[in-house]
Amino acid sequence: MFHPLIGDLSEFKDQDIENRLLELNKKYYAAARLGSQDLLTQLLTCITIYREELGKRHTRKLKDADNDLGQL
């Protein structure tokens, strides 16, 4: 997924992405209380992008760990 205001996430550390995800979730719940559907859609798109990036990184780490165990 791509969003024009979100740059390349590969430059960030995992912790930075997790912190940004927490911040976006707080903003999402605040916007939900206000009832702004357009804002909720944009925030949900950003949250999805950050979650996908963390998922890709987690999968990559698991593959690397499996390769290390294969040499036993």
C-alpha positions as a Markdown table, in Angstrom:
| # | Residue | x | y | z |
|---|---|---|---|---|
| 1 | Met | 0.0 | 0.0 | 0.0 |
| 2 | Phe | 1.2 | 3.5 | -0.8 |
| 3 | His | 0.4 | 6.9 | 0.7 |
| 4 | Pro | 2.0 | 10.0 | -0.7 |
| 5 | Leu | 2.7 | 11.6 | 2.7 |
| 6 | Ile | 4.4 | 8.5 | 4.1 |
| 7 | Gly | 8.0 | 8.2 | 2.9 |
| 8 | Asp | 10.2 | 5.1 | 2.8 |
| 9 | Leu | 9.7 | 3.3 | 6.1 |
| 10 | Ser | 12.8 | 1.1 | 5.6 |
| 11 | Glu | 14.9 | 4.0 | 7.0 |
| 12 | Phe | 13.2 | 3.8 | 10.4 |
| 13 | Lys | 13.9 | 1.4 | 13.3 |
| 14 | Asp | 11.3 | -1.0 | 14.5 |
| 15 | Gln | 10.8 | 1.0 | 17.6 |
| 16 | Asp | 10.2 | 4.2 | 15.7 |
| 17 | Ile | 7.5 | 2.5 | 13.6 |
| 18 | Glu | 5.9 | 1.1 | 16.7 |
| 19 | Asn | 5.8 | 4.5 | 18.4 |
| 20 | Arg | 4.3 | 6.1 | 15.3 |
| 21 | Leu | 1.7 | 3.3 | 15.2 |
| 22 | Leu | 0.7 | 4.0 | 18.8 |
| 23 | Glu | 0.4 | 7.7 | 18.1 |
| 24 | Leu | -1.7 | 7.1 | 15.0 |
| 25 | Asn | -4.0 | 4.8 | 17.0 |
| 26 | Lys | -4.5 | 7.5 | 19.6 |
| 27 | Lys | -5.4 | 9.9 | 16.9 |
| 28 | Tyr | -7.8 | 7.4 | 15.3 |
| 29 | Tyr | -9.7 | 7.0 | 18.5 |
| 30 | Ala | -9.9 | 10.7 | 19.1 |
| 31 | Ala | -11.2 | 11.2 | 15.5 |
| 32 | Ala | -13.7 | 8.4 | 16.1 |
| 33 | Arg | -15.2 | 10.4 | 19.0 |
| 34 | Leu | -15.5 | 13.4 | 16.7 |
| 35 | Gly | -17.2 | 11.3 | 14.0 |
| 36 | Ser | -15.1 | 12.5 | 11.1 |
| 37 | Gln | -15.3 | 9.7 | 8.6 |
| 38 | Asp | -12.8 | 11.2 | 6.1 |
| 39 | Leu | -10.2 | 11.6 | 8.8 |
| 40 | Leu | -10.8 | 8.1 | 10.0 |
| 41 | Thr | -10.3 | 6.7 | 6.5 |
| 42 | Gln | -7.0 | 8.5 | 6.1 |
| 43 | Leu | -5.8 | 7.5 | 9.6 |
| 44 | Leu | -6.8 | 3.9 | 9.0 |
| 45 | Thr | -4.8 | 3.9 | 5.7 |
| 46 | Cys | -1.7 | 5.1 | 7.5 |
| 47 | Ile | -2.2 | 2.6 | 10.3 |
| 48 | Thr | -2.5 | -0.2 | 7.8 |
| 49 | Ile | 0.8 | 0.9 | 6.0 |
| 50 | Tyr | 2.7 | 0.9 | 9.3 |
| 51 | Arg | 1.3 | -2.5 | 10.4 |
| 52 | Glu | 2.2 | -4.0 | 7.0 |
| 53 | Glu | 5.8 | -2.7 | 7.3 |
| 54 | Leu | 6.1 | -4.3 | 10.8 |
| 55 | Gly | 4.6 | -7.5 | 9.5 |
| 56 | Lys | 7.2 | -7.6 | 6.6 |
| 57 | Arg | 10.0 | -7.0 | 9.0 |
| 58 | His | 8.8 | -9.7 | 11.4 |
| 59 | Thr | 8.5 | -12.2 | 8.5 |
| 60 | Arg | 12.0 | -11.3 | 7.3 |
| 61 | Lys | 13.4 | -11.9 | 10.8 |
| 62 | Leu | 11.6 | -15.3 | 11.1 |
| 63 | Lys | 13.1 | -16.3 | 7.7 |
| 64 | Asp | 16.5 | -15.3 | 8.8 |
| 65 | Ala | 16.1 | -17.2 | 12.0 |
| 66 | Asp | 15.0 | -20.3 | 10.1 |
| 67 | Asn | 18.1 | -20.1 | 7.9 |
| 68 | Asp | 20.3 | -20.0 | 11.0 |
| 69 | Leu | 18.6 | -23.1 | 12.4 |
| 70 | Gly | 19.0 | -25.0 | 9.1 |
| 71 | Gln | 22.8 | -25.0 | 9.5 |
| 72 | Leu | 22.7 | -27.0 | 12.7 |
